[in-house]
Amino acid sequence: RRKTRRGLASRCKMQRSSSVLLAATFAGLVAPSFGLVRLDGPAGRIASPSVDSRKNLQRSGVPSLTRTEGLVLNSKLEKASETSQALRLKGGSWLENVKNALFPIEGWEMPKFFSMSCMMFMIIYIYTTVRDTKDTLVVSACGAESITFLKVYGVLPAATLFMVLYSKMSSIFSKDQLFYVTSLPFFAFYTLFAFVLYPNRHIIHPPMPADMDERLKYSVSLLYNWSYSLFYIVSELWGSVGVSVLFWQMANDITPVWQANRFYPLFGQLANIAPICAGQTVAYFARRSDSSDDSFGVALQGTTCLILAAGVCLMGLYANIQRLHAADEASGRLGDKPDPSAKGKKKKPKMSMGESFKFLVQQKYLGYLCILVVSYGLSINLTEVIWKKMVKEAHPNKKEYQIFMGNYSSMVGAATFIIIFFGSNIVKHLGWKVGALTTPVLMGGLAAPFFAYVITMVPLPFPLPPTPPPLPPPSLCPSRPPRRPPSPTPAHSRFVLYLLAVNYAAPNF
């Protein structure tokens, strides 16, 4: 009886241990397929399973097996691994390759990645909204020709002053405090402009003199409409500060190189959804108002409320990203931290503003990149004034101009999203030279027909739909409410308007 009881007990123990081990084996094979277990570490190392049955059993608290039972268990493990490998070769490998090619983000990286993507989305959403608004204000009140004066004598000094102030604040505040100190003044100004300055524009803006010299008209009009000029300058600064300083500086601080190779291309892809949403937001509020300036102020207040909501989300996302980054560092997922006391690593010297500028001038490679950026800015400015002048002639009041700019921003965002999706591997497969030449060749090819038309004024070789005739006066149509007649822009000018819109949007791709 004692022998029988011992045999039954040993059989129960063996069945219990084998069932536990089989369940653990099944979980170990299935979990990586569903992303429940991460096989590769921060440096891309693949964890190879080590088989030591006795040590693993002792750690788990299961009684150890005999040699024969261990051999049987090892054979079962090998068969299970072969079956799992066969299943992966049949259907799982190509799905994993497609996922890694389109979205190479691990499961534990999802909260941080989507928080950073949403942060960049909010920054570009705000910039697109204020960009369409600033163009509507300045072009409608001062003319498109005044933009050149405003950029040279307004935006450039303001950007230089901001750079000096930011360098001083960076030595006073911490990184988190510097983020909030830099972003809060922008939202405070947008609130002040929408709810205080614009409703009282007739009081704060002096009247323009009637007999003004034509050569001074555009520059002086910027001084008389000083609140519009200030809104334009602040909005231009937000485009540079928000993307370059607030986002990319934070991203470079918290994202290691092995993670940035996968994160950064997707940031640009997902961020181009923001112009689509922002453009339709601007167009929606403009359609709800009439053509008067007071109704434009109501639409301006509506878009400003959304800008403030996006600003609150931006600050909340920044705090969440810092929390996630601290958790990743504590868990060791980002790899070992560099030892600041190591002898082999040199400390970076802190340079002043003049020393930094001198260092950049002496670098030949950075000088070539500077020439690229300057050439990009010159090409944009050469086409921007002409294009916005034609848009103003086609849409003389603020409502129609703002609707056009909102739809234009959405079209640029959608086109950029598609082009980045299909053309993101140009540099990877064709090289840096082809990728760098794509933008100037595309812009030059699209600018050639426009400037040929402007210089020669030759009509187009193919017919276009004619401009609809103006509506009859309201006395002849008493049942219909009076409407503003359509703009007298000819059909070929409308064609050139949209052709130049594509040319102006080409460098943004």
Salt bridges, closest charged atoms under 4 A:
ASP52 OD2 - LYS55 NZ 3.73
GLU109 OE2 - ARG262 NH2 2.76
ASP132 OD1 - ARG131 NE 3.83
ASP135 OD1 - LYS134 NZ 3.17
ASP135 OD1 - LYS388 NZ 2.95
GLU145 OE2 - LYS389 NZ 3.49
ASP213 OD2 - ARG215 NH2 2.97
GLU236 OE2 - LYS134 NZ 2.96
ASP253 OD2 - LYS175 NZ 3.43
ASP293 OD1 - LYS398 NZ 3.71
ASP294 OD1 - ARG201 NH2 3.07
ASP328 OD1 - ARG333 NH1 3.81
GLU329 OE2 - HIS325 NE2 3.09
GLU329 OE1 - LYS337 NZ 3.66
GLU384 OE1 - LYS151 NZ 2.76
GLU384 OE2 - LYS388 NZ 2.64
GLU400 OE1 - HIS395 ND1 3.68
GLU400 OE2 - ARG484 NH2 2.48
